[in-house]
């Protein structure tokens, strides 16, 4: 996460998506949280396929961190696989605003 944040904040990368475990108790997770423009918390576990075609799932949930200037596009693409939250203003340290549509 440190490398992704460094590359983005120094503008060597204009956009990035980082997939990690949803380890919100870790320092690196909070580094991503404090610097990303949006996040997607997956519904269920992501299945991974090895070179032999065998599937497996991690023992915990995952989150996609989005670094970039188009969180609306990220939301439009990723809301089909999980709950998306976006930052209310770039660089703002306030809690993320939930952007998932509420049922009436």
Backbone torsions as a table, in degrees:
resi	resn	phi	psi	omega
1	UNK	NA	-40.0	-179.6
2	UNK	-56.4	-43.2	-179.6
3	UNK	-64.4	-43.7	179.8
4	UNK	-62.2	-45.3	179.8
5	UNK	-64.2	-43.5	179.2
6	UNK	-61.1	-46.4	-179.4
7	UNK	-63.7	-38.3	-179.3
8	UNK	-74.3	-46.9	-176.3
9	UNK	-69.7	-22.9	175.5
10	UNK	-92.6	3.9	175.7
11	UNK	64.5	24.7	171.5
12	UNK	-79.7	-17.6	176.0
13	UNK	-129.9	133.0	-179.3
14	UNK	-91.8	-26.2	176.4
15	UNK	-147.6	148.0	175.6
16	UNK	-156.1	148.7	172.1
17	UNK	-125.1	127.0	-178.4
18	UNK	-118.2	125.8	176.8
19	UNK	-100.2	124.9	178.9
20	UNK	-139.5	171.6	167.8
21	UNK	-66.0	153.3	177.8
22	UNK	-84.1	68.0	-176.0
23	UNK	-98.6	69.6	-174.1
24	UNK	-69.5	-3.1	177.5
25	UNK	-92.5	3.7	-175.7
26	UNK	-105.5	155.9	178.6
27	UNK	-64.8	-42.1	-178.3
28	UNK	-64.7	-35.0	179.0
29	UNK	-63.5	-43.8	179.9
30	UNK	-68.2	-30.6	173.9
31	UNK	-61.1	-44.4	176.3
32	UNK	-64.6	-45.7	180.0
33	UNK	-57.5	-43.5	-176.3
34	UNK	-73.8	-15.9	-175.2
35	UNK	-117.2	-10.7	-176.5
36	UNK	-84.3	162.7	176.6
37	UNK	-94.1	-23.4	-179.4
38	UNK	-161.2	162.4	177.6
39	UNK	-140.8	151.0	173.3
40	UNK	-126.8	118.2	175.1
41	UNK	-91.8	116.2	-172.8
42	UNK	-68.2	147.6	171.1
43	UNK	-87.5	115.1	-177.2
44	UNK	78.6	-177.2	-178.0
45	UNK	-96.8	144.7	176.8
46	UNK	-78.5	134.6	176.1
47	UNK	-91.9	134.0	177.3
48	UNK	-111.2	149.4	-178.4
49	UNK	-119.4	129.6	178.1
50	UNK	-86.9	179.0	-175.3
51	UNK	-63.3	-17.6	178.2
52	UNK	-95.2	1.6	179.2
53	UNK	88.8	3.4	178.6
54	UNK	-78.7	138.4	180.0
55	UNK	-102.9	154.5	176.8
56	UNK	-157.1	158.1	178.8
57	UNK	-126.7	145.2	176.4
58	UNK	-63.7	163.6	-178.7
59	UNK	-82.4	-3.3	178.1
60	UNK	-142.0	170.8	-178.6
61	UNK	-71.5	168.1	-178.8
62	UNK	-122.9	164.3	175.7
63	UNK	-142.3	139.2	171.9
64	UNK	-98.5	126.8	173.8
65	UNK	-99.8	131.6	177.2
66	UNK	-110.8	126.4	175.2
67	UNK	-114.4	117.4	-179.3
68	UNK	165.0	-176.5	-175.8
69	UNK	-103.2	9.4	-178.3
70	UNK	-130.8	62.3	179.8
71	UNK	-62.7	-25.3	178.0
72	UNK	-64.7	-40.8	178.0
73	UNK	-67.2	-43.0	176.4
74	UNK	-55.9	-47.1	179.9
75	UNK	-59.7	-46.0	-178.2
76	UNK	-59.8	-37.1	-178.5
77	UNK	-80.9	-43.0	-170.6
78	UNK	-90.4	-14.3	-178.1
79	UNK	-66.4	-13.1	176.5
80	UNK	-76.4	-16.6	-178.5
81	UNK	-113.8	-2.8	179.3
82	UNK	179.1	-174.2	178.4
83	UNK	-87.2	125.4	-177.1
84	UNK	-106.0	134.9	174.0
85	UNK	-124.0	143.6	179.5
86	UNK	-127.4	155.4	179.5
87	UNK	-76.5	140.2	179.4
88	UNK	-90.0	79.1	-177.2
89	UNK	100.3	127.5	-176.6
90	UNK	-63.2	133.0	176.3
91	UNK	81.8	-2.2	-179.2
92	UNK	-73.8	131.1	-177.8
93	UNK	-90.0	3.1	177.0
94	UNK	-65.6	159.7	177.4
95	UNK	-56.3	151.3	178.1
96	UNK	-65.0	146.6	178.0
97	UNK	-93.7	128.6	179.8
98	UNK	-69.7	127.1	-177.1
99	UNK	-110.6	9.7	179.2
100	UNK	-75.1	134.7	-180.0
101	UNK	-65.7	129.7	180.0
102	UNK	-88.3	143.4	177.3
103	UNK	-71.4	141.9	-178.8
104	UNK	-79.1	NA	NA
